[in-house]
Amino acid sequence: MLSAVELLALFCRRAGMPSGFALLEGLTSFPCLVCLCTVTGKPITSICFRRYEYFWLLGLVACSHFCTGFAMMEAPWSKRLALVRPGRCVHHLLALFLGVPLLITIITGVAYRLLRMHGYKDEVKWLRVLHSGYFSIARPFFPIAMCLVVIGLSSTGFFMGPIPGSLRKLLHQFSTSGSSKNQ
């Protein structure tokens, strides 16, 4: 999420748009999660988090999310999966078939950055190639596929959360109360 906000801030800065929320002067050491800190010209990760801790946190969150999702996953042929909502079913199928390549992409990217911070500059270039998916076979497909997987998993994960469920209940109550008044 933080990387997405950083990309948004970079896009806004390159497009000449206003930078959004400015970081207050006294809060420079406070680890803010959602702020567009383009006032100083530094990337958001170097202002809000130190980069080393940020990459460790990113790797740990990705691994823990993958492990908990794997533990809760249903088999694609199970009858329980057929009974759940379509968004959860799509989320399970995306995670089942494309979760491991996405995890490898995240882990190799985090490992590449952490090892470079430890001084291994030339020894870890293969991790960057593996992270980017720049192979002759997968070159046009792999980066686009991983972007689509992230978008798909994020959107289906959002629809599995409590906010869309409460909105559905609210809309259902509103529609049933409106139809009972008409009768």
Backbone as ProteinMPNN parsed JSONL, in Angstrom:
{"seq_chain_A": "MLSAVELLALFCRRAGMPSGFALLEGLTSFPCLVCLCTVTGKPITSICFRRYEYFWLLGLVACSHFCTGFAMMEAPWSKRLALVRPGRCVHHLLALFLGVPLLITIITGVAYRLLRMHGYKDEVKWLRVLHSGYFSIARPFFPIAMCLVVIGLSSTGFFMGPIPGSLRKLLHQFSTSGSSKNQ", "coords_chain_A": {"N_chain_A": [[0.832, -1.18, 0.0], [1.925, 1.185, 0.813], [3.904, 1.502, -1.109], [2.314, 1.884, -3.34], [1.196, 4.363, -2.747], [3.516, 5.852, -2.781], [4.196, 5.64, -5.503], [2.017, 7.005, -6.592], [2.507, 9.562, -5.567], [4.922, 10.118, -6.874], [4.053, 10.1, -9.546], [2.273, 12.28, -9.467], [4.076, 14.334, -8.9], [5.728, 14.296, -11.175], [3.873, 14.929, -13.108], [3.327, 17.488, -12.469], [1.343, 18.126, -10.703], [-0.465, 19.189, -7.721], [0.828, 18.198, -4.5], [-0.742, 16.862, -2.602], [-1.3, 15.753, 0.688], [0.695, 17.444, 2.97], [3.588, 16.8, 4.916], [3.753, 17.513, 8.281], [5.978, 19.767, 9.946], [6.945, 19.072, 12.552], [6.499, 16.361, 12.693], [8.306, 14.656, 11.47], [9.67, 12.365, 12.254], [7.682, 10.621, 12.82], [6.032, 7.613, 12.062], [4.172, 7.757, 9.474], [1.477, 6.334, 7.685], [-0.204, 6.852, 5.461], [0.492, 9.314, 3.562], [1.306, 11.896, 1.365], [4.312, 12.713, 0.779], [5.734, 14.748, -0.784], [6.807, 17.192, -0.511], [9.398, 17.643, 0.392], [10.839, 16.471, -1.6], [11.908, 13.966, -1.332], [11.594, 10.364, -1.54], [8.584, 8.758, -0.381], [9.051, 6.605, 1.334], [11.53, 7.085, 2.5], [11.018, 9.206, 4.111], [8.794, 8.643, 5.801], [9.236, 6.059, 6.794], [12.246, 4.427, 7.681], [14.193, 3.085, 5.105], [15.267, 0.486, 5.362], [13.838, -0.764, 7.495], [11.335, -0.55, 6.379], [11.431, -2.296, 4.134], [11.881, -4.754, 5.408], [9.496, -4.914, 6.869], [7.646, -4.947, 4.757], [8.285, -7.404, 3.497], [7.756, -9.222, 5.617], [5.01, -8.77, 6.092], [3.941, -9.538, 3.602], [4.677, -12.267, 3.496], [3.36, -13.264, 5.806], [0.698, -12.695, 5.165], [0.368, -14.288, 2.891], [0.778, -16.846, 4.018], [-1.327, -17.065, 5.931], [-3.499, -16.842, 4.193], [-3.08, -19.111, 2.618], [-3.48, -21.099, 4.51], [-6.208, -20.834, 4.957], [-7.318, -21.522, 2.569], [-9.485, -23.093, 0.252], [-9.986, -26.156, -1.559], [-10.163, -26.115, -5.138], [-12.154, -27.744, -6.192], [-13.887, -28.238, -4.143], [-17.022, -28.442, -2.372], [-17.661, -26.523, -0.543], [-16.382, -24.221, -1.429], [-17.878, -23.648, -3.657], [-20.181, -22.742, -2.497], [-19.676, -20.262, -1.413], [-19.504, -16.652, -1.74], [-19.21, -15.136, -5.033], [-17.006, -13.365, -5.292], [-15.2, -14.192, -3.304], [-14.674, -16.74, -4.249], [-13.402, -16.188, -6.712], [-11.177, -14.867, -5.677], [-9.946, -16.953, -4.265], [-9.313, -18.692, -6.402], [-7.603, -17.097, -7.993], [-5.523, -16.697, -6.145], [-4.737, -19.317, -5.749], [-3.673, -20.181, -8.224], [-1.953, -18.115, -9.07], [-0.7, -17.04, -6.889], [1.763, -17.968, -5.846], [3.783, -17.238, -7.843], [3.513, -14.457, -7.498], [4.243, -14.148, -4.803], [6.919, -14.98, -4.979], [7.891, -12.929, -6.59], [7.578, -10.721, -4.851], [9.194, -11.488, -2.635], [11.741, -11.815, -3.834], [12.178, -9.189, -4.692], [12.217, -7.778, -2.248], [14.349, -9.115, -0.987], [16.422, -8.468, -2.747], [16.632, -5.653, -2.401], [17.25, -5.503, 0.375], [19.658, -6.964, 0.534], [21.277, -5.395, -1.12], [21.41, -3.133, 0.483], [23.003, -4.135, 2.447], [25.421, -4.166, 1.248], [25.984, -5.869, -0.872], [26.366, -5.476, -3.976], [26.931, -6.251, -6.745], [26.566, -8.972, -6.577], [23.899, -9.647, -6.355], [22.372, -9.154, -8.58], [21.004, -11.021, -10.094], [18.772, -11.559, -8.576], [17.243, -9.306, -9.004], [16.636, -9.574, -11.712], [15.104, -11.912, -11.603], [13.036, -10.957, -9.995], [11.911, -8.956, -11.611], [11.024, -10.392, -13.786], [12.091, -10.446, -16.317], [12.593, -12.312, -18.567], [13.345, -13.999, -21.621], [11.211, -15.532, -22.499], [9.05, -14.792, -20.852], [8.917, -12.052, -20.955], [7.066, -9.968, -22.148], [4.74, -10.741, -20.895], [4.843, -11.474, -18.082], [5.345, -9.2, -16.176], [3.009, -7.654, -16.643], [1.047, -9.524, -16.064], [1.497, -9.941, -13.313], [0.85, -7.425, -12.321], [-1.893, -7.356, -12.946], [-2.739, -9.485, -11.362], [-2.252, -8.481, -8.78], [-4.044, -6.31, -8.781], [-6.436, -7.723, -9.161], [-6.495, -9.462, -6.872], [-6.488, -7.532, -4.856], [-8.889, -6.125, -5.332], [-10.875, -8.178, -5.137], [-10.306, -8.98, -2.556], [-11.023, -6.671, -1.166], [-13.791, -6.691, -1.59], [-14.466, -8.869, -0.08], [-14.312, -7.952, 2.456], [-15.554, -6.169, 5.441], [-16.824, -3.708, 4.828], [-18.092, -3.609, 2.162], [-20.013, -5.602, 2.676], [-21.607, -4.497, 4.733], [-22.584, -2.308, 3.33], [-24.106, -3.626, 1.381], [-26.092, -4.771, 3.023], [-27.268, -2.429, 4.006], [-28.237, -1.263, 1.623], [-30.034, -3.276, 0.911], [-31.852, -3.152, 3.038], [-32.805, -0.582, 2.609], [-33.964, -0.851, 0.079], [-35.957, -2.766, 0.577], [-37.514, -1.446, 2.473], [-38.446, 0.655, 0.956], [-39.993, -0.651, -0.962], [-41.995, -1.73, 0.63], [-43.394, 0.506, 1.432], [-44.597, 1.304, -0.9], [-46.612, -0.526, -1.26]], "CA_chain_A": [[0.0, 0.0, 0.0], [2.814, 2.335, 0.903], [4.546, 1.663, -2.411], [1.323, 2.461, -4.252], [1.104, 5.79, -2.423], [4.751, 6.455, -3.272], [4.065, 5.767, -6.956], [1.065, 8.083, -6.847], [3.195, 10.824, -5.302], [5.887, 10.319, -7.954], [3.281, 10.457, -10.73], [1.774, 13.653, -9.291], [5.198, 15.261, -8.986], [6.168, 14.365, -12.57], [2.826, 15.565, -13.902], [3.212, 18.872, -12.046], [0.122, 18.3, -9.927], [-0.194, 19.439, -6.311], [1.339, 16.987, -3.873], [-1.637, 16.21, -1.651], [-1.085, 16.092, 2.084], [2.079, 17.754, 3.319], [3.988, 16.294, 6.225], [4.013, 18.631, 9.183], [7.385, 19.935, 10.293], [7.306, 18.376, 13.783], [6.191, 14.94, 12.648], [9.169, 14.005, 10.492], [10.086, 11.039, 12.691], [6.488, 9.817, 13.072], [5.819, 6.729, 10.91], [2.83, 7.913, 8.92], [1.24, 5.318, 6.67], [-0.79, 7.394, 4.237], [0.758, 10.745, 3.38], [2.075, 12.145, 0.159], [5.371, 13.575, 1.294], [6.555, 15.211, -1.896], [7.238, 18.561, -0.25], [10.852, 17.689, 0.509], [11.458, 15.894, -2.779], [12.393, 12.622, -1.045], [10.522, 9.38, -1.652], [7.779, 8.645, 0.831], [9.595, 5.611, 2.251], [12.658, 7.609, 3.255], [10.522, 10.163, 5.087], [7.888, 8.045, 6.77], [9.93, 4.923, 7.369], [13.571, 4.219, 7.14], [14.04, 2.099, 4.034], [15.598, -0.865, 5.815], [12.689, -1.279, 8.242], [10.211, -0.634, 5.442], [11.52, -3.51, 3.333], [11.638, -5.89, 6.303], [8.063, -4.939, 7.148], [6.971, -5.362, 3.529], [8.495, -8.843, 3.334], [7.051, -9.966, 6.665], [3.566, -8.667, 5.855], [3.607, -10.359, 2.431], [4.768, -13.685, 3.866], [2.301, -13.622, 6.752], [-0.577, -12.677, 4.438], [0.348, -15.476, 2.04], [0.635, -18.048, 4.855], [-2.686, -17.141, 6.468], [-4.394, -17.13, 3.074], [-2.881, -20.504, 2.227], [-4.106, -21.939, 5.533], [-7.665, -20.73, 4.847], [-7.726, -21.791, 1.196], [-10.275, -24.286, -0.061], [-9.654, -26.792, -2.832], [-11.047, -25.564, -6.164], [-13.255, -28.659, -6.481], [-14.688, -28.483, -2.941], [-18.388, -27.923, -2.404], [-17.706, -25.318, 0.287], [-15.986, -23.076, -2.256], [-18.994, -23.336, -4.555], [-21.246, -22.097, -1.732], [-19.307, -18.91, -0.984], [-19.777, -15.58, -2.709], [-18.338, -15.208, -6.213], [-15.756, -12.636, -5.073], [-14.305, -15.06, -2.536], [-14.288, -17.83, -5.146], [-12.406, -15.63, -7.642], [-9.983, -14.599, -4.875], [-9.307, -18.249, -4.024], [-8.744, -19.23, -7.634], [-6.437, -16.271, -8.345], [-4.446, -16.978, -5.198], [-4.281, -20.689, -5.936], [-2.872, -20.358, -9.428], [-0.973, -17.057, -9.315], [-0.176, -16.526, -5.628], [3.178, -18.32, -5.666], [4.634, -16.317, -8.605], [3.469, -13.13, -6.88], [5.065, -14.207, -3.596], [8.322, -15.015, -5.413], [8.208, -11.574, -7.041], [7.721, -9.848, -3.678], [10.338, -11.914, -1.824], [12.992, -11.496, -4.524], [12.35, -7.732, -4.66], [12.622, -7.393, -0.889], [15.694, -9.647, -0.749], [17.351, -7.668, -3.548], [16.854, -4.361, -1.745], [17.926, -5.678, 1.662], [21.046, -7.367, 0.3], [22.006, -4.212, -1.614], [21.671, -2.27, 1.632], [24.09, -4.747, 3.206], [26.666, -3.996, 0.52], [26.126, -6.813, -1.975], [25.867, -4.748, -5.147], [26.992, -7.026, -7.98], [26.237, -10.377, -6.35], [22.454, -9.884, -6.264], [21.66, -8.696, -9.78], [20.127, -12.093, -10.552], [17.505, -11.415, -7.854], [16.471, -8.258, -9.681], [16.126, -10.152, -12.958], [14.02, -12.811, -11.218], [11.948, -10.119, -9.493], [11.289, -8.224, -12.721], [10.439, -11.304, -14.77], [12.591, -10.098, -17.643], [13.136, -13.452, -19.283], [12.937, -13.891, -23.022], [9.902, -16.165, -22.674], [7.992, -14.126, -20.086], [9.12, -10.605, -20.931], [5.894, -9.086, -22.254], [3.586, -11.25, -20.171], [4.961, -11.621, -16.634], [5.067, -7.984, -15.392], [1.603, -7.271, -16.786], [0.254, -10.522, -15.333], [1.616, -9.695, -11.873], [0.045, -6.226, -12.032], [-3.302, -7.749, -12.978], [-2.996, -10.325, -10.186], [-2.335, -7.592, -7.613], [-5.316, -5.584, -8.877], [-7.515, -8.683, -8.941], [-6.524, -9.89, -5.473], [-6.868, -6.385, -4.022], [-10.316, -5.81, -5.478], [-11.687, -9.243, -4.544], [-10.094, -8.911, -1.109], [-11.845, -5.575, -0.65], [-15.195, -7.094, -1.596], [-14.682, -9.849, 0.984], [-14.22, -7.256, 3.737], [-16.811, -5.801, 6.103], [-17.457, -2.499, 4.292], [-19.097, -3.931, 1.137], [-21.11, -6.362, 3.275], [-22.521, -3.58, 5.419], [-23.265, -1.519, 2.292], [-25.139, -4.486, 0.795], [-27.198, -4.858, 3.986], [-27.924, -1.129, 4.033], [-29.003, -1.133, 0.38], [-31.142, -4.224, 0.967], [-32.849, -2.588, 3.951], [-33.386, 0.582, 1.95], [-34.836, -1.291, -1.021], [-37.144, -3.442, 1.114], [-38.381, -0.456, 3.122], [-39.065, 1.434, -0.115], [-41.029, -1.451, -1.621], [-43.121, -1.931, 1.549], [-44.166, 1.755, 1.456], [-45.377, 1.392, -2.133], [-47.751, -1.451, -1.229]], "C_chain_A": [[0.882, 1.25, 0.0], [3.526, 2.573, -0.42], [3.582, 2.252, -3.43], [1.168, 3.954, -4.006], [2.353, 6.511, -2.91], [4.706, 6.628, -4.787], [3.1, 6.878, -7.336], [1.716, 9.444, -6.628], [4.202, 11.143, -6.402], [5.176, 10.732, -9.24], [2.788, 11.895, -10.636], [2.898, 14.664, -9.447], [5.659, 15.406, -10.43], [5.146, 15.054, -13.456], [2.638, 17.027, -13.527], [1.958, 19.157, -11.255], [0.476, 18.638, -8.485], [0.056, 18.134, -5.573], [0.406, 16.338, -2.878], [-1.363, 16.675, -0.236], [0.394, 16.349, 2.338], [2.365, 17.217, 4.715], [4.343, 17.477, 7.105], [5.453, 18.605, 9.656], [7.771, 19.108, 11.52], [7.094, 16.885, 13.744], [7.11, 14.171, 11.709], [9.638, 12.639, 10.949], [8.896, 10.122, 12.955], [6.216, 8.928, 11.871], [4.403, 6.833, 10.374], [2.646, 6.926, 7.78], [0.702, 5.893, 5.375], [-0.563, 8.893, 4.216], [1.573, 10.892, 2.111], [3.129, 13.187, 0.491], [6.265, 14.049, 0.164], [7.057, 16.628, -1.686], [8.756, 18.647, -0.234], [11.557, 17.117, -0.704], [12.027, 14.512, -2.548], [11.256, 11.634, -1.249], [9.815, 9.197, -0.318], [8.388, 7.657, 1.822], [10.771, 6.154, 3.043], [12.224, 8.664, 4.255], [9.75, 9.455, 6.179], [8.49, 6.837, 7.458], [11.37, 4.994, 6.908], [13.469, 3.047, 6.183], [14.3, 0.673, 4.502], [14.417, -1.489, 6.544], [11.472, -1.447, 7.33], [10.261, -1.932, 4.646], [11.371, -4.764, 4.183], [10.149, -6.028, 6.585], [7.277, -5.417, 5.928], [7.1, -6.867, 3.315], [7.74, -9.666, 4.359], [5.541, -9.925, 6.472], [3.158, -9.54, 4.67], [3.646, -11.843, 2.774], [3.654, -14.098, 4.815], [0.935, -13.632, 6.069], [-0.707, -13.912, 3.55], [0.103, -16.735, 2.871], [-0.764, -18.163, 5.446], [-3.701, -17.421, 5.361], [-4.29, -18.572, 2.62], [-3.544, -21.448, 3.225], [-5.63, -21.926, 5.418], [-8.192, -21.157, 3.48], [-8.495, -23.108, 1.084], [-9.775, -24.871, -1.381], [-10.623, -26.287, -3.901], [-12.236, -26.47, -6.494], [-14.165, -28.893, -5.276], [-16.068, -27.841, -3.06], [-18.52, -26.669, -1.549], [-17.341, -24.083, -0.519], [-17.109, -22.683, -3.209], [-20.109, -22.595, -3.829], [-20.929, -20.658, -1.344], [-19.619, -17.907, -2.085], [-18.796, -15.645, -3.877], [-17.011, -14.476, -6.03], [-14.741, -13.46, -4.308], [-13.809, -16.217, -3.403], [-13.215, -17.361, -6.135], [-11.092, -15.373, -6.907], [-9.219, -15.903, -4.623], [-8.635, -18.782, -5.279], [-7.535, -18.426, -8.102], [-5.254, -16.595, -7.443], [-3.88, -18.377, -5.4], [-3.323, -20.809, -7.112], [-1.772, -19.314, -9.602], [-0.385, -16.467, -8.037], [1.305, -16.795, -5.444], [4.086, -17.455, -6.543], [4.649, -14.898, -8.027], [4.314, -13.092, -5.617], [6.549, -14.23, -3.953], [8.76, -13.634, -5.883], [8.439, -10.645, -5.858], [8.975, -10.199, -2.892], [11.653, -11.583, -2.519], [13.239, -9.993, -4.571], [12.814, -7.243, -3.306], [14.037, -7.872, -0.608], [16.742, -8.849, -1.52], [17.668, -6.346, -2.857], [17.62, -4.516, -0.434], [19.386, -6.075, 1.476], [21.87, -6.226, -0.282], [22.323, -3.253, -0.476], [22.784, -2.82, 2.509], [25.407, -4.734, 2.437], [26.896, -4.977, -0.61], [25.542, -6.179, -3.23], [25.808, -5.641, -6.388], [26.524, -8.464, -7.807], [24.745, -10.664, -6.413], [21.681, -9.398, -7.486], [20.712, -9.757, -10.322], [18.778, -12.04, -9.831], [16.619, -10.36, -8.513], [15.876, -8.775, -10.981], [14.96, -11.093, -12.658], [12.806, -12.031, -10.727], [11.192, -9.443, -10.638], [10.602, -9.133, -13.72], [10.899, -11.017, -16.177], [13.333, -11.281, -18.259], [12.633, -13.369, -20.707], [11.555, -14.498, -23.25], [8.797, -15.318, -22.05], [8.036, -12.606, -20.155], [7.849, -9.772, -21.125], [4.757, -9.49, -21.318], [3.706, -11.118, -18.651], [4.714, -10.335, -15.85], [3.607, -7.539, -15.472], [0.716, -8.236, -16.013], [0.322, -10.278, -13.831], [0.848, -8.434, -11.464], [-1.438, -6.566, -11.998], [-3.669, -8.628, -11.789], [-3.131, -9.464, -8.94], [-3.654, -6.826, -7.627], [-6.487, -6.52, -8.596], [-7.623, -9.124, -7.496], [-6.928, -8.744, -4.552], [-8.359, -6.098, -4.118], [-11.196, -6.905, -4.896], [-11.501, -9.303, -3.038], [-10.899, -7.8, -0.473], [-13.305, -5.995, -0.564], [-15.498, -8.193, -0.586], [-14.718, -9.193, 2.357], [-15.566, -6.829, 4.287], [-17.527, -4.601, 5.478], [-18.456, -2.829, 3.178], [-20.271, -4.739, 1.693], [-22.105, -5.471, 3.984], [-23.248, -2.677, 4.421], [-24.369, -2.328, 1.613], [-26.35, -4.589, 1.715], [-27.98, -3.551, 4.025], [-28.778, -0.917, 2.784], [-30.201, -2.076, 0.366], [-32.247, -3.71, 1.887], [-33.556, -1.403, 3.305], [-34.355, 0.156, 0.85], [-36.075, -2.007, -0.499], [-38.067, -2.466, 1.822], [-39.088, 0.403, 2.082], [-40.17, 0.656, -0.805], [-42.215, -1.699, -0.699], [-43.972, -0.668, 1.648], [-45.059, 1.865, 0.229], [-46.615, 0.502, -2.095], [-48.818, -1.0, -0.34]], "O_chain_A": [[0.621, 2.224, -0.707], [3.732, 3.721, -0.814], [3.988, 3.034, -4.289], [1.026, 4.727, -4.953], [2.275, 7.64, -3.394], [5.136, 7.661, -5.301], [3.34, 7.611, -8.296], [1.503, 10.372, -7.409], [4.327, 12.294, -6.818], [5.649, 11.621, -9.949], [2.872, 12.647, -11.607], [2.712, 15.722, -10.047], [5.953, 16.517, -10.873], [5.508, 15.692, -14.444], [1.877, 17.739, -14.183], [1.546, 20.312, -11.143], [1.607, 18.399, -8.061], [-0.446, 17.083, -5.973], [0.769, 15.294, -2.336], [-1.21, 17.872, 0.008], [1.243, 15.545, 1.954], [1.487, 17.187, 5.577], [5.136, 18.337, 6.721], [6.068, 17.544, 9.754], [8.839, 18.495, 11.522], [7.477, 16.193, 14.687], [6.717, 13.122, 11.199], [9.981, 11.809, 10.107], [9.089, 8.951, 13.283], [6.17, 9.431, 10.749], [3.527, 6.071, 10.783], [3.567, 6.709, 6.993], [1.109, 5.465, 4.294], [-1.342, 9.653, 4.791], [2.445, 10.07, 1.833], [2.863, 14.389, 0.484], [7.462, 13.762, 0.174], [7.668, 17.208, -2.584], [9.339, 19.59, -0.768], [12.772, 17.266, -0.827], [12.583, 13.922, -3.475], [10.086, 12.004, -1.146], [10.386, 9.453, 0.742], [8.258, 7.847, 3.032], [10.991, 5.715, 4.172], [12.985, 8.992, 5.165], [10.028, 9.649, 7.363], [8.242, 6.637, 8.647], [11.668, 5.563, 5.857], [12.72, 2.104, 6.442], [13.612, -0.253, 4.07], [14.033, -2.62, 6.247], [10.682, -2.376, 7.497], [9.239, -2.601, 4.496], [10.791, -5.747, 3.723], [9.604, -7.132, 6.545], [6.343, -6.208, 6.063], [6.117, -7.53, 2.985], [7.147, -10.691, 4.022], [4.864, -10.934, 6.668], [2.13, -10.215, 4.73], [2.751, -12.594, 2.387], [3.064, -15.166, 4.651], [0.102, -14.489, 6.366], [-1.779, -14.512, 3.472], [-0.687, -17.594, 2.478], [-1.334, -19.254, 5.461], [-4.661, -18.161, 5.576], [-5.296, -19.192, 2.273], [-4.104, -22.474, 2.838], [-6.277, -22.919, 5.752], [-9.404, -21.151, 3.263], [-8.177, -24.094, 1.748], [-9.21, -24.16, -2.213], [-11.793, -26.052, -3.6], [-13.235, -25.989, -7.029], [-15.119, -29.665, -5.37], [-16.252, -26.84, -3.752], [-19.395, -25.84, -1.799], [-17.922, -23.016, -0.321], [-17.267, -21.505, -3.529], [-20.901, -21.897, -4.461], [-21.835, -19.908, -0.98], [-19.953, -18.275, -3.211], [-17.682, -16.15, -3.731], [-15.99, -14.918, -6.558], [-13.552, -13.433, -4.624], [-12.651, -16.623, -3.297], [-12.231, -18.064, -6.364], [-10.017, -15.631, -7.448], [-7.996, -15.949, -4.752], [-7.507, -19.271, -5.221], [-6.547, -19.003, -8.557], [-4.126, -16.749, -7.912], [-2.679, -18.594, -5.239], [-2.284, -21.461, -7.01], [-0.751, -19.604, -10.226], [0.359, -15.488, -8.1], [2.031, -15.939, -4.938], [5.095, -16.964, -6.037], [5.676, -14.221, -8.063], [5.026, -12.116, -5.376], [7.351, -13.568, -3.296], [9.882, -13.213, -5.604], [9.392, -9.866, -5.859], [9.741, -9.31, -2.52], [12.59, -11.117, -1.87], [14.388, -9.558, -4.498], [13.701, -6.393, -3.217], [14.844, -7.127, -0.052], [17.828, -8.585, -1.004], [18.833, -5.964, -2.739], [18.539, -3.744, -0.16], [20.258, -5.575, 2.186], [23.053, -6.102, 0.036], [23.383, -2.627, -0.467], [23.437, -2.069, 3.233], [26.411, -5.245, 2.933], [27.941, -4.911, -1.259], [24.353, -6.33, -3.51], [24.755, -5.771, -7.011], [26.128, -9.108, -8.779], [24.357, -11.827, -6.516], [20.461, -9.246, -7.427], [19.71, -9.418, -10.952], [17.757, -12.428, -10.399], [15.398, -10.508, -8.571], [14.737, -8.451, -11.315], [13.951, -11.082, -13.363], [11.67, -12.406, -11.014], [9.963, -9.375, -10.618], [9.695, -8.699, -14.431], [10.184, -11.308, -17.136], [14.55, -11.241, -18.443], [11.609, -12.739, -20.973], [10.807, -14.025, -24.105], [7.733, -15.144, -22.644], [7.26, -11.939, -19.471], [7.586, -8.91, -20.287], [3.905, -8.666, -20.986], [2.755, -10.688, -17.999], [3.92, -10.368, -14.911], [3.037, -7.096, -14.475], [-0.254, -7.821, -15.38], [-0.691, -10.397, -13.142], [0.265, -8.386, -10.381], [-2.16, -6.11, -11.111], [-4.778, -8.533, -11.264], [-4.027, -9.688, -8.127], [-4.311, -6.706, -6.593], [-7.419, -6.158, -7.878], [-8.722, -9.16, -6.942], [-7.637, -8.963, -3.569], [-9.017, -5.856, -3.106], [-12.178, -6.599, -4.22], [-12.436, -9.642, -2.314], [-11.406, -7.957, 0.638], [-13.984, -5.693, 0.418], [-16.662, -8.431, -0.265], [-15.122, -9.832, 3.329], [-16.603, -7.091, 3.677], [-18.748, -4.5, 5.598], [-19.593, -2.36, 3.247], [-21.402, -4.581, 1.232], [-23.314, -5.661, 3.855], [-24.404, -2.319, 4.642], [-25.435, -1.796, 1.304], [-27.491, -4.507, 1.261], [-29.21, -3.56, 4.071], [-29.911, -0.446, 2.877], [-31.267, -1.717, -0.135], [-33.431, -3.815, 1.565], [-34.769, -1.246, 3.442], [-35.434, 0.731, 0.706], [-37.149, -1.866, -1.084], [-39.285, -2.635, 1.78], [-40.219, 0.835, 2.306], [-41.183, 1.238, -1.194], [-43.336, -1.863, -1.181], [-45.168, -0.763, 1.923], [-46.144, 2.442, 0.294], [-47.573, 0.753, -2.826], [-49.84, -1.674, -0.211]]}, "name": "protein", "num_of_chains": 1, "seq": "MLSAVELLALFCRRAGMPSGFALLEGLTSFPCLVCLCTVTGKPITSICFRRYEYFWLLGLVACSHFCTGFAMMEAPWSKRLALVRPGRCVHHLLALFLGVPLLITIITGVAYRLLRMHGYKDEVKWLRVLHSGYFSIARPFFPIAMCLVVIGLSSTGFFMGPIPGSLRKLLHQFSTSGSSKNQ"}
